[in-house]
Amino acid sequence: MTAARDVEQAKVIPIESAPSWQPEPSGPALSDRIADAVGGALAGPLGSAATRALGKGWEERAAGGLSFLRRRITGDYEVDEFGFDRELTEEVLLSMLRPLAEKYFRVEVRGIENIPAEGGVLIVANHSGTVPLDALMTQIAIHDHHPRRRHLRMLAADLVFVLPVIGELARKAGHTLACGEDAAALLERGEVVGVWPEGFKGIGKPFAERYKLQRFGRGGFVASALRAGVPIVPCSIVGAEETYPMIGNARTLARALGLPYLPITPTFPWLGPLGAIPLPTKWTIQFGEPIRTDSHPPEAADDPMVVFDLTDQVRETIQHTLYKLLVQRRSVFF
């Protein structure tokens, strides 16, 4: 775990003292050098016309891109103690996910105003779809639609952080292990924390059980919210269930590979790599009204009845909203 957080050449600073990242302004000198280089390459009247057509906006984008590359090469960027790299997340990771959310799944976001503008909050969502794309779509939905462009810090299973490349990218995107200590640290620092309490039972359930919530564990997420005194925002996601309809499970092979399940869908493994392409379903992500926890004392986190009641309330809220959204849905794909 220590190795996963060791980001090469980067300065590690405590979360509470981390300044808000702002893009490094592109100085006139750099912009001028880029403009001169382009103008020199495009000679004559045609070159001058092309340069004018590109305009200063192009110069600024190019300068910003070069500045970003320089900081990555020199290590002049910051990460927090969890490995969260804000600049890389905003400039690269979210930019890669955005076309998938906006053009492919056409995600409709509702109730974003229920996420506070500041302070800690726990987002609790249903989990589905065989591949956990719902978590990634929720991350970009919050960042792109919230007025304060807040970042979702997910609590993920251990398996995520032992996978090559994926584990490192998850750390850089600000996510961490689904454990009480990390959840408490993030909530107390005022972060937006996301949890999918169904876990593998949710994303790995058969297609016949779609939109039927699985067991919510032991309510550890509720206990974390109670100790921090932060609100819980239920999140209901419709559309993810149909991206990879799971009609079978190769359990024997999954155990041999150390996986929780190995899905069989109408296209996978029959179509080979093409079977890994998700269906272009239409998504809706709805954030419900916050459920307050600050009316309970922090020691209520150790009371099984309080934890059970709140867990049940969150689960029933999500399930009821799912049914409501399904009734309103015109089509799986439109």
SVG drawing of the C-alpha trace seen along z (x, -y; Angstrom):
<svg xmlns="http://www.w3.org/2000/svg" viewBox="-44 -39 57 64">
<polyline fill="none" stroke="black" stroke-width="0.4" points="0.0,0.0 2.9,-2.3 4.3,-1.6 1.0,-2.5 1.1,-5.9 4.7,-6.6 4.4,-9.0 7.6,-9.5 9.2,-13.0 6.1,-14.5 5.8,-16.6 3.5,-15.0 1.7,-17.5 -1.0,-17.0 -4.6,-17.2 -5.6,-19.9 -2.8,-22.2 -3.1,-21.5 -3.8,-24.7 -6.5,-24.7 -4.8,-23.8 -5.0,-26.5 -3.6,-26.1 -0.2,-27.7 -0.8,-30.9 0.9,-30.8 3.3,-33.8 3.4,-36.1 6.9,-35.0 5.9,-31.3 2.8,-32.3 4.9,-34.6 7.5,-31.8 4.8,-29.4 3.2,-32.0 6.6,-32.8 7.3,-29.2 4.0,-28.6 4.3,-31.8 7.8,-30.7 6.6,-27.3 3.6,-28.7 5.4,-31.1 3.8,-33.6 0.3,-35.0 -1.3,-31.5 0.6,-31.1 -0.4,-34.4 -4.1,-33.6 -3.8,-30.3 -2.3,-31.8 -5.1,-34.4 -7.7,-31.7 -6.3,-29.7 -6.4,-32.8 -5.0,-33.5 -7.2,-30.8 -5.2,-28.2 -1.9,-29.8 -3.2,-29.7 -4.2,-26.0 -0.9,-25.1 1.0,-27.0 -1.1,-25.4 -0.4,-21.9 3.3,-22.5 3.2,-23.9 1.4,-20.8 4.0,-18.5 6.8,-20.5 5.4,-20.1 4.9,-16.3 8.5,-15.9 10.1,-18.0 7.9,-16.7 6.6,-20.1 3.1,-19.0 1.5,-18.1 -0.3,-15.0 -1.9,-14.5 -1.2,-11.7 -3.6,-9.4 -1.8,-9.9 -4.5,-12.2 -3.1,-14.1 -5.7,-16.9 -4.0,-18.2 -3.7,-14.8 -7.3,-13.9 -8.8,-17.1 -6.6,-17.4 -6.3,-13.8 -8.4,-11.2 -11.7,-13.1 -11.1,-14.3 -10.9,-10.7 -14.2,-9.8 -16.2,-12.8 -17.0,-11.6 -18.2,-8.3 -20.5,-10.1 -21.8,-12.8 -21.9,-11.1 -22.1,-7.4 -24.2,-6.9 -25.7,-10.4 -25.8,-10.6 -28.6,-12.8 -27.8,-14.1 -30.5,-15.1 -30.5,-16.5 -26.9,-17.7 -28.0,-20.6 -28.4,-18.0 -24.6,-17.7 -23.4,-20.5 -21.1,-23.2 -18.5,-22.5 -17.8,-20.1 -17.8,-16.4 -20.6,-14.3 -21.0,-10.6 -22.5,-9.5 -24.1,-6.0 -25.1,-4.5 -26.4,-1.2 -23.8,0.9 -24.4,2.7 -23.3,3.5 -20.7,6.3 -17.9,3.7 -18.0,0.8 -18.5,-2.0 -21.2,-3.4 -18.6,-4.6 -16.6,-6.4 -19.7,-8.0 -20.7,-9.2 -17.3,-10.7 -17.5,-12.8 -21.2,-13.7 -20.3,-15.3 -17.3,-17.1 -18.9,-18.4 -22.3,-19.3 -21.7,-20.6 -21.2,-24.4 -18.1,-23.9 -16.8,-21.1 -16.1,-18.9 -14.1,-15.7 -15.5,-12.4 -13.2,-10.3 -14.3,-6.6 -13.8,-3.9 -12.9,-0.8 -12.3,2.9 -8.7,4.2 -8.8,5.9 -8.8,2.5 -5.4,1.5 -3.6,4.7 -4.4,4.5 -1.6,3.3 -2.0,-0.3 -5.6,-0.5 -4.5,-0.5 -2.1,-3.4 -4.6,-5.4 -7.2,-4.9 -4.7,-6.4 -4.0,-9.3 -7.7,-10.0 -8.0,-10.3 -9.6,-6.9 -8.6,-4.7 -9.4,-1.4 -12.9,-0.8 -11.9,-0.9 -13.1,-2.9 -9.8,-4.7 -9.5,-6.1 -13.2,-7.0 -12.9,-8.9 -9.8,-10.8 -11.5,-12.0 -14.8,-12.9 -13.2,-14.9 -11.2,-16.9 -14.4,-17.9 -14.2,-15.6 -17.0,-14.1 -16.7,-10.4 -18.4,-7.7 -19.3,-4.2 -21.0,-1.3 -22.0,1.0 -23.3,3.8 -19.7,4.4 -19.1,7.3 -22.6,8.7 -24.1,5.7 -22.0,5.5 -21.8,9.3 -25.5,10.2 -27.4,11.9 -29.3,9.8 -32.5,11.4 -32.0,9.5 -31.3,6.1 -32.3,3.1 -32.8,5.3 -30.5,4.1 -28.3,6.6 -27.3,6.7 -25.7,3.5 -23.0,5.1 -22.8,4.3 -23.4,0.6 -19.8,-0.5 -20.4,-3.5 -23.2,-4.7 -20.9,-4.4 -18.3,-6.5 -20.8,-9.2 -22.1,-9.2 -18.6,-9.7 -17.9,-12.6 -21.4,-14.1 -21.7,-14.4 -24.9,-14.0 -25.5,-10.9 -26.7,-11.5 -28.4,-8.5 -27.6,-8.1 -29.7,-6.0 -28.2,-5.0 -30.4,-3.7 -28.9,-2.5 -25.8,-0.7 -27.5,2.7 -28.0,3.1 -24.4,2.2 -23.2,5.8 -26.2,8.1 -24.8,11.0 -26.5,14.2 -23.9,16.6 -20.9,16.8 -17.9,19.0 -17.3,19.6 -14.6,22.3 -12.4,20.2 -13.1,17.1 -11.7,18.9 -8.7,20.1 -8.0,16.5 -8.7,15.1 -11.7,13.1 -15.0,12.7 -16.8,13.7 -16.3,14.1 -19.2,12.8 -20.8,14.4 -22.9,11.9 -24.7,12.1 -21.5,10.7 -18.7,11.9 -16.7,14.1 -18.4,15.0 -17.2,11.9 -13.8,11.7 -12.5,8.2 -15.6,6.7 -17.6,8.3 -16.0,6.0 -17.7,2.9 -20.6,1.8 -24.0,1.3 -24.9,-2.4 -27.6,-2.6 -29.2,-5.8 -28.2,-6.7 -29.8,-8.7 -28.0,-9.5 -30.2,-11.0 -28.9,-12.4 -31.5,-12.3 -32.1,-14.6 -29.4,-14.4 -30.0,-12.3 -28.6,-14.1 -26.5,-12.4 -25.5,-15.3 -28.7,-14.9 -27.0,-11.8 -24.0,-12.0 -20.8,-10.5 -21.0,-7.5 -24.2,-6.5 -21.8,-4.9 -21.3,-2.1 -25.0,-1.5 -26.0,1.4 -29.7,0.3 -29.0,-3.3 -26.6,-2.0 -29.1,0.6 -32.0,-1.9 -30.0,-4.5 -28.6,-1.8 -32.1,-0.5 -33.3,-4.1 -30.6,-4.7 -31.2,-1.4 -35.0,-1.9 -34.5,-5.4 -32.3,-4.2 -34.5,-1.2 -37.7,-3.3 -36.0,-5.9 -34.8,-3.2 -38.3,-1.9 -39.5,-5.5 -36.9,-6.2 -37.6,-2.9 -41.3,-3.8 -40.4,-7.1 -37.9,-5.6 -39.1,-5.5 -36.5,-3.1 -33.2,-1.4 -31.4,-3.2 -33.2,-6.5"/>
</svg>
